[in-house]
């Protein structure tokens, strides 16, 4: 496997996770604002959004950790 191909994808994956996370955070902000305005708890949708947000965060963290390991260890792939 080409190390540059792997490194490229380990840097593209976090951005692919980050872009939807920004949208999720905006939706969280709107949900919490509405819930606070009417004095109610967060709706069940917030739990689902949190789970997606958490999963995307771990995927991005794993990809960046893998990228860091490749930069530090500089393994010989061929």
Beta strands, then each sheet from edge to edge (+ up, - down):
end
